[in-house]
Amino acid sequence: MCELDTIDPKDVKPGDEVYVIYNNPHVPTVSNVKQAEIVAHPKDPNAVALFLHETFHVIEDDDALFSSEAAAQEAYTNFYSKLPYEE
């Protein structure tokens, strides 16, 4: 079992590669582990943003950023395996 190796959003810097569990905004029941890059925030020179799917995303304090795909996948599996299944 892989340790859930999360990264504090306050500790990231431009150029860092992270993994996230991305919830599809068009299909709320679909989530995937995705690689993303930390970049300079396009409107705030003192902040960073998450660049994913050619879009900038503000990083919130409660966002889960993972240092490896394995850690993100384990968190995904742990979380979604505990949700009730609806048919």
C-alpha positions as CSV (number, residue, x, y, z in Angstrom):
1,M,0.0,0.0,0.0
2,C,1.3,3.4,-1.0
3,E,1.5,6.2,1.6
4,L,-0.8,9.1,0.7
5,D,1.9,11.6,-0.1
6,T,0.1,14.9,-0.3
7,I,1.7,18.3,-0.8
8,D,0.7,21.4,1.1
9,P,-0.6,23.9,-1.4
10,K,1.5,26.6,0.4
11,D,4.7,24.6,-0.5
12,V,4.4,24.5,-4.3
13,K,6.3,26.6,-6.7
14,P,6.1,27.2,-10.5
15,G,7.4,24.3,-12.4
16,D,6.3,21.6,-9.9
17,E,4.4,18.7,-11.3
18,V,1.5,17.4,-9.1
19,Y,-1.3,14.9,-9.4
20,V,-4.9,15.7,-8.5
21,I,-8.3,14.0,-8.5
22,Y,-10.1,16.0,-11.1
23,N,-13.9,16.1,-11.0
24,N,-15.3,16.6,-14.5
25,P,-17.5,19.7,-14.4
26,H,-19.7,18.5,-17.2
27,V,-20.3,15.0,-15.8
28,P,-20.3,15.3,-12.0
29,T,-20.1,11.5,-11.5
30,V,-16.9,11.2,-13.4
31,S,-13.5,11.8,-11.6
32,N,-10.0,10.9,-12.7
33,V,-6.4,11.2,-11.5
34,K,-4.7,13.8,-13.6
35,Q,-1.2,15.2,-13.8
36,A,-1.0,19.0,-13.5
37,E,1.6,21.7,-13.4
38,I,2.1,24.5,-10.9
39,V,2.4,27.8,-12.8
40,A,2.6,31.5,-12.0
41,H,-0.9,32.9,-11.5
42,P,-1.8,34.8,-14.6
43,K,-3.4,37.7,-12.7
44,D,-1.6,37.7,-9.4
45,P,2.3,37.8,-9.5
46,N,2.5,36.8,-5.9
47,A,0.4,33.6,-6.3
48,V,0.6,30.3,-8.2
49,A,-2.1,28.4,-10.0
50,L,-2.8,24.8,-11.1
51,F,-2.6,24.4,-14.9
52,L,-4.8,21.5,-16.0
53,H,-6.6,20.8,-19.3
54,E,-5.2,24.1,-20.8
55,T,-7.0,26.1,-18.0
56,F,-5.7,27.9,-14.9
57,H,-7.3,26.8,-11.6
58,V,-7.0,28.7,-8.3
59,I,-5.4,26.5,-5.7
60,E,-7.6,26.4,-2.6
61,D,-6.3,25.4,0.9
62,D,-8.4,22.3,0.9
63,D,-7.3,21.1,-2.5
64,A,-5.5,17.7,-2.4
65,L,-2.2,17.8,-4.3
66,F,-0.2,14.6,-4.6
67,S,3.4,14.1,-5.4
68,S,2.9,10.9,-7.3
69,E,0.3,9.3,-9.5
70,A,0.3,6.2,-7.2
71,A,-0.6,8.3,-4.1
72,A,-3.4,10.1,-6.0
73,Q,-4.7,6.8,-7.3
74,E,-4.7,5.3,-3.8
75,A,-6.6,8.3,-2.4
76,Y,-9.1,8.0,-5.3
77,T,-9.6,4.3,-4.7
78,N,-10.0,4.8,-0.9
79,F,-12.5,7.6,-1.3
80,Y,-14.6,6.3,-4.1
81,S,-14.7,2.7,-2.8
82,K,-16.5,4.0,0.3
83,L,-19.2,5.8,-1.6
84,P,-22.6,4.1,-1.9
85,Y,-23.1,2.6,-5.3
86,E,-26.3,3.6,-7.1
87,E,-27.8,1.8,-10.0
